[in-house]
Amino acid sequence: MNFAFSEEQEELRKAVRRFLEDKSPETEVRRLMETEEGYDPAVWRQMAEQLGLQGLAIPEEHGGSGYTYVELTVVFEEMGRALLAAPYFATVALAANLLLASDDAQAQADYLPGLAAGTTIGAVALAESSGRWDEEGITLAATAGGSGEGWTLTGEKRYVIDGHLADLVLVAARTPAGVSVFAVDKGAEGLTATSLTTMDQTRKQAQLTFEGTPARLVGEEGRGWAAISTMLDKAVVALAAEQVGGAQKVLEMAVEYAKRRVQFGRPIGSFQAIKHKCADMLLEVESAKSAAYYAGWAAAEDNEELPVVASLAKSYCSEAYFHAAADNIQIHGGIGFTWEHPAHLYFKRAKSSELLFGDPTYHRELLAQRIGI
């Protein structure tokens, strides 16, 4: 079986890399980090109009291009390499995936075209004060209207990626029947978004407070966790691809610096300690690529292996990226610790991504449960 990317997929990679090299250089990433919004609306529109990235894997009947998760894996890898500051992950990996997993044809018809066109920014509100990413962690209450129609939400959600921007927020809430998914529009009554100060400001997060906020049920009441679980599996696959892109970039940074930095009359890359560190980084990054790519294929096929390989990829790629980012700083020495050096940005993204949707220990435990250990 050939797991190499096709010629078309490699062309997609080249196109996305050229676009991001132009639109997301380090100077622009740093500029956007300091803004409240955290992204450039003009670039967001260009992503949709020139490359069709927001709708890449959304079915054609909902305004997308109908490609697979393999193509999305390529895109997320390049975005991780460039540290793109944009609500792409929240809109595509989270909101679109949750709608597609919900089996609510009307909600898909109503919301997916806007997400695909880039005119709607999506977000998913899942975690709460407990910081848990499992079903038991959802306590936000949804109450049915007195006439039996309409719902209201009361409670708080934290760590909502791009929640301060979202035109559409999909909220996991608890009803008498169990966990359900609800859609809330931007500006809804009783909805308050507060931006959070986080370690990695290239990916903004918000706290959302709901006080009797009107909401629309998506899918069947009490059956929401199945859709959320599928979304989480595909989201961590996207995150693993991002981590691979970032890990490859810091490996290249480390090797390039080791070749040109001279100490004691010779490049530091000629010293055994640096040479072996770079070799270990390469081995771990290449292994992470294999895990992420296989998980991308499983997501594209909706393969029964997806839950297992998603957790495997998330746990391994999280550690590989963090190790590579830390080793890159060590190879650069003192300059790598400075705020002005890009190594600093990748290290913070690596650490925040390691914890997002559960750390490696959490996913190893989840993996053990899923294979019956």
C-alpha positions as CSV (number, residue, x, y, z in Angstrom):
1,M,0.0,0.0,0.0
2,N,1.4,3.4,-1.0
3,F,0.9,6.1,1.7
4,A,2.8,8.8,-0.3
5,F,0.9,12.0,-1.2
6,S,-0.4,12.3,-4.7
7,E,0.9,14.8,-7.2
8,E,-2.2,16.9,-6.7
9,Q,-1.8,16.8,-2.9
10,E,1.8,17.9,-3.2
11,E,0.7,20.8,-5.5
12,L,-1.7,21.8,-2.8
13,R,1.1,21.8,-0.3
14,K,3.2,24.0,-2.5
15,A,0.3,26.5,-3.1
16,V,-0.5,26.7,0.6
17,R,3.2,27.1,1.6
18,R,3.7,29.9,-1.0
19,F,0.6,31.7,0.3
20,L,1.6,31.4,4.0
21,E,5.2,32.5,3.3
22,D,3.7,35.6,1.8
23,K,0.9,36.2,4.3
24,S,2.2,34.7,7.5
25,P,5.9,35.6,8.0
26,E,7.1,36.0,11.5
27,T,6.7,39.7,11.6
28,E,3.0,39.4,10.7
29,V,2.5,36.6,13.3
30,R,3.9,38.8,16.0
31,R,1.8,41.8,14.8
32,L,-1.4,39.7,15.0
33,M,-0.6,38.3,18.4
34,E,-0.8,41.9,19.8
35,T,-4.3,42.5,18.3
36,E,-7.5,41.7,20.1
37,E,-8.9,39.8,17.1
38,G,-5.7,37.8,16.4
39,Y,-6.2,37.5,12.6
40,D,-6.3,39.5,9.4
41,P,-9.8,39.5,7.9
42,A,-8.4,40.3,4.4
43,V,-6.1,37.2,4.5
44,W,-9.0,35.1,5.8
45,R,-11.1,36.2,2.8
46,Q,-8.2,35.4,0.4
47,M,-7.8,31.9,1.9
48,A,-11.4,31.3,0.9
49,E,-11.6,33.1,-2.4
50,Q,-8.1,32.2,-3.8
51,L,-7.5,28.8,-2.4
52,G,-10.9,27.6,-1.1
53,L,-9.2,26.4,2.1
54,Q,-12.2,26.8,4.5
55,G,-14.4,24.6,2.3
56,L,-11.7,22.1,1.2
57,A,-13.2,19.0,2.9
58,I,-16.9,20.2,3.1
59,P,-19.2,18.3,0.7
60,E,-20.0,20.0,-2.6
61,E,-23.7,20.1,-1.8
62,H,-22.9,22.4,1.1
63,G,-20.7,24.8,-0.9
64,G,-17.4,23.0,-0.3
65,S,-14.9,21.3,-2.6
66,G,-15.5,17.8,-1.4
67,Y,-11.9,16.8,-0.8
68,T,-10.9,14.5,2.0
69,Y,-9.1,14.7,5.4
70,V,-5.9,13.8,3.7
71,E,-5.9,17.1,1.9
72,L,-6.8,18.8,5.2
73,T,-3.8,17.1,6.8
74,V,-1.5,18.7,4.2
75,V,-3.1,22.1,4.9
76,F,-2.9,21.9,8.7
77,E,0.7,20.7,8.5
78,E,1.6,23.8,6.5
79,M,-0.3,26.1,8.8
80,G,1.6,24.6,11.8
81,R,4.8,25.3,10.0
82,A,3.9,28.9,9.5
83,L,2.2,29.5,12.9
84,L,-0.8,30.9,11.0
85,A,-2.8,33.3,13.2
86,A,-6.4,32.8,11.9
87,P,-9.6,31.1,13.1
88,Y,-9.1,28.2,10.6
89,F,-8.7,25.4,13.2
90,A,-11.8,26.5,15.1
91,T,-13.9,26.8,12.0
92,V,-12.7,23.8,10.1
93,A,-11.4,21.2,12.5
94,L,-14.0,22.0,15.2
95,A,-17.2,23.6,14.0
96,A,-17.4,22.0,10.5
97,N,-16.5,18.6,11.8
98,L,-19.1,18.7,14.5
99,L,-21.8,19.7,12.1
100,L,-20.8,17.0,9.7
101,A,-20.9,14.4,12.5
102,S,-24.2,15.6,13.9
103,D,-26.4,14.0,11.1
104,D,-28.6,17.1,11.3
105,A,-29.3,17.7,7.6
106,Q,-31.0,21.1,8.2
107,A,-28.3,22.4,10.4
108,Q,-25.7,21.4,7.9
109,A,-27.6,23.1,5.1
110,D,-28.0,26.2,7.2
111,Y,-24.5,26.6,8.5
112,L,-21.9,24.7,6.4
113,P,-22.1,27.0,3.3
114,G,-21.1,30.0,5.4
115,L,-18.2,28.1,6.9
116,A,-17.1,26.9,3.5
117,A,-17.2,30.3,2.0
118,G,-15.3,31.9,4.9
119,T,-18.2,34.3,5.6
120,T,-18.9,32.5,8.9
121,I,-16.3,31.9,11.6
122,G,-17.1,28.9,13.7
123,A,-16.2,27.8,17.2
124,V,-17.0,24.9,19.5
125,A,-17.5,25.5,23.3
126,L,-16.7,22.2,25.1
127,A,-14.4,22.5,28.2
128,E,-15.5,24.1,31.4
129,S,-13.8,25.1,34.7
130,S,-12.8,21.5,35.4
131,G,-10.6,21.5,32.2
132,R,-11.9,18.1,31.3
133,W,-12.4,17.0,27.7
134,D,-14.7,14.1,28.3
135,E,-18.4,13.6,28.6
136,E,-18.5,13.9,32.4
137,G,-16.9,17.3,32.2
138,I,-20.0,18.9,30.6
139,T,-22.3,20.5,33.1
140,L,-23.6,23.6,31.4
141,A,-27.3,23.4,31.5
142,A,-29.8,23.5,28.6
143,T,-33.4,24.2,29.4
144,A,-36.3,23.7,27.1
145,G,-38.8,26.5,26.6
146,G,-42.2,26.3,28.4
147,S,-44.0,25.6,25.1
148,G,-41.7,22.7,24.3
149,E,-40.0,24.8,21.6
150,G,-36.6,26.5,21.8
151,W,-33.8,26.1,24.3
152,T,-31.8,28.4,26.6
153,L,-28.3,27.9,27.9
154,T,-27.0,28.8,31.4
155,G,-23.4,28.3,32.4
156,E,-19.8,28.9,31.4
157,K,-17.3,27.5,28.9
158,R,-13.6,28.0,28.9
159,Y,-10.7,27.7,26.5
160,V,-12.9,28.3,23.5
161,I,-10.6,28.7,20.6
162,D,-11.5,31.9,18.7
163,G,-14.7,32.2,20.8
164,H,-14.3,36.0,20.8
165,L,-14.6,36.0,17.0
166,A,-17.1,33.3,16.2
167,D,-20.3,34.1,14.3
168,L,-21.5,30.6,15.2
169,V,-20.8,28.8,18.4
170,L,-21.6,25.1,18.8
171,V,-22.1,24.4,22.5
172,A,-22.0,21.1,24.3
173,A,-24.6,21.2,27.1
174,R,-26.5,18.8,29.3
175,T,-30.2,18.2,29.1
176,P,-32.4,15.7,31.0
177,A,-31.7,13.3,28.1
178,G,-27.9,13.7,28.3
179,V,-25.3,15.7,26.4
180,S,-26.6,17.6,23.4
181,V,-25.2,20.1,20.9
182,F,-26.7,23.6,20.5
183,A,-26.0,26.4,18.0
184,V,-25.7,30.0,19.3
185,D,-25.4,33.0,16.9
186,K,-23.0,35.8,17.6
187,G,-24.6,38.6,19.6
188,A,-27.3,36.3,21.1
189,E,-28.9,37.6,24.2
190,G,-27.1,36.7,27.4
191,L,-23.9,35.6,25.6
192,T,-20.7,37.3,26.9
193,A,-17.2,36.5,25.4
194,T,-14.1,37.4,27.4
195,S,-10.7,37.0,25.8
196,L,-8.2,35.0,27.8
197,T,-4.5,35.7,28.4
198,T,-2.8,32.5,27.3
199,M,0.7,31.2,26.9
200,D,0.4,31.0,23.1
201,Q,-1.1,34.2,21.7
202,T,-0.9,32.9,18.2
203,R,-4.1,30.9,19.0
204,K,-6.6,33.1,20.8
205,Q,-9.0,31.6,23.4
206,A,-12.0,33.0,25.2
207,Q,-14.3,32.3,28.1
208,L,-18.0,32.3,27.1
209,T,-20.7,33.0,29.6
210,F,-24.3,32.0,28.9
211,E,-27.2,33.6,30.9
212,G,-30.5,32.3,29.6
213,T,-29.0,32.5,26.1
214,P,-31.4,31.3,23.3
215,A,-30.0,28.3,21.4
216,R,-31.0,25.9,18.6
217,L,-30.7,22.1,19.2
218,V,-28.4,20.5,16.6
219,G,-29.1,16.8,16.1
220,E,-31.1,14.7,18.5
221,E,-31.4,15.6,22.2
222,G,-29.2,13.5,24.4
223,R,-27.2,12.0,21.5
224,G,-24.6,14.8,21.2
225,W,-21.6,13.1,22.7
226,A,-21.3,10.6,19.8
227,A,-20.9,13.6,17.4
228,I,-18.6,15.4,19.8
229,S,-16.4,12.3,20.2
230,T,-16.1,12.0,16.4
231,M,-15.2,15.7,16.1
232,L,-12.6,15.4,18.8
233,D,-10.9,12.5,17.1
234,K,-10.7,14.4,13.8
235,A,-9.7,17.6,15.7
236,V,-6.7,15.9,17.3
237,V,-5.7,14.5,13.9
238,A,-5.7,18.0,12.6
239,L,-3.7,19.2,15.6
240,A,-1.2,16.3,15.1
241,A,-0.6,17.5,11.5
242,E,-0.1,21.0,12.8
243,Q,2.4,19.7,15.3
244,V,4.3,17.8,12.6
245,G,4.5,21.0,10.6
246,G,5.9,23.0,13.5
247,A,8.3,20.2,14.5
248,Q,9.7,20.0,10.9
249,K,10.2,23.8,10.9
250,V,12.2,23.8,14.2
251,L,14.2,20.9,13.0
252,E,15.2,22.9,10.0
253,M,16.0,25.9,12.1
254,A,18.2,23.8,14.4
255,V,20.1,22.2,11.5
256,E,20.6,25.4,9.7
257,Y,22.0,27.1,12.8
258,A,24.2,24.2,13.6
259,K,25.8,24.5,10.2
260,R,26.6,28.2,10.3
261,R,27.3,28.8,14.0
262,V,31.0,28.5,14.5
263,Q,32.7,27.9,17.9
264,F,36.4,27.0,18.5
265,G,37.0,27.4,14.8
266,R,34.4,24.9,13.5
267,P,30.6,24.7,13.0
268,I,28.8,23.5,16.2
269,G,27.1,20.8,14.1
270,S,30.4,19.0,13.8
271,F,30.4,18.4,17.6
272,Q,29.0,15.0,18.6
273,A,26.6,16.3,21.2
274,I,24.9,18.7,18.6
275,K,25.1,16.1,15.8
276,H,23.4,13.4,17.9
277,K,20.7,15.8,19.1
278,C,19.8,16.8,15.5
279,A,19.7,13.1,14.6
280,D,17.4,12.3,17.4
281,M,15.2,15.2,16.4
282,L,15.0,13.9,12.9
283,L,14.1,10.4,14.0
284,E,11.3,11.7,16.2
285,V,9.9,14.1,13.6
286,E,9.8,11.5,10.9
287,S,8.0,9.1,13.2
288,A,5.5,11.8,14.1
289,K,4.9,12.3,10.4
290,S,4.1,8.7,10.0
291,A,1.6,8.8,12.9
292,A,-0.1,12.0,11.7
293,Y,-0.3,10.9,8.0
294,Y,-1.8,7.5,8.9
295,A,-4.3,9.2,11.2
296,G,-5.2,11.6,8.4
297,W,-5.9,8.6,6.1
298,A,-8.1,7.0,8.8
299,A,-10.1,10.2,9.2
300,A,-10.6,10.5,5.5
301,E,-11.9,7.0,5.3
302,D,-13.9,7.2,8.5
303,N,-12.0,4.1,9.3
304,E,-12.9,2.1,12.4
305,E,-9.3,2.6,13.5
306,L,-9.8,6.3,13.8
307,P,-10.4,6.6,17.5
308,V,-7.3,4.5,18.2
309,V,-4.9,6.2,15.8
310,A,-6.2,9.6,16.7
311,S,-5.1,9.2,20.3
312,L,-1.9,7.6,19.2
313,A,-1.1,10.4,16.9
314,K,-2.0,13.1,19.4
315,S,0.1,11.6,22.2
316,Y,3.2,11.0,20.0
317,C,3.1,14.1,17.9
318,S,2.6,16.3,21.0
319,E,5.8,15.0,22.6
320,A,7.7,15.0,19.4
321,Y,6.9,18.7,18.8
322,F,7.7,19.7,22.3
323,H,11.0,17.8,22.3
324,A,12.0,19.3,19.0
325,A,11.1,22.9,20.1
326,A,13.0,22.5,23.3
327,D,16.0,21.0,21.6
328,N,16.0,23.8,19.0
329,I,16.3,26.3,21.8
330,Q,19.2,24.4,23.4
331,I,21.0,24.2,20.1
332,H,20.6,28.0,19.6
333,G,21.9,28.6,23.1
334,G,21.2,31.9,24.8
335,I,19.7,33.6,21.7
336,G,17.0,30.9,21.6
337,F,15.6,32.0,24.9
338,T,15.0,35.5,23.8
339,W,11.6,36.9,23.0
340,E,12.9,38.2,19.7
341,H,13.9,34.8,18.4
342,P,11.2,32.7,16.5
343,A,12.3,29.6,18.5
344,H,10.3,31.2,21.4
345,L,7.1,31.3,19.4
346,Y,7.3,27.6,18.3
347,F,8.1,26.5,21.9
348,K,5.0,28.2,23.2
349,R,2.8,26.7,20.4
350,A,4.3,23.3,21.1
351,K,3.5,23.4,24.8
352,S,-0.1,24.8,24.3
353,S,-0.8,22.2,21.6
354,E,0.5,19.4,23.9
355,L,-2.2,20.3,26.4
356,L,-5.0,21.0,24.1
357,F,-7.8,18.4,24.1
358,G,-5.8,16.3,26.6
359,D,-2.1,15.8,27.2
360,P,-0.1,12.7,26.1
361,T,-0.9,10.9,29.3
362,Y,-4.6,11.4,28.9
363,H,-4.5,10.1,25.3
364,R,-2.4,7.1,26.2
365,E,-5.1,6.2,28.8
366,L,-7.8,6.8,26.2
367,L,-5.9,4.7,23.7
368,A,-5.6,1.8,26.3
369,Q,-9.3,2.0,26.9
370,R,-10.1,2.0,23.2
371,I,-8.0,-1.2,22.5
372,G,-9.5,-2.9,25.6
373,I,-6.6,-2.8,28.0
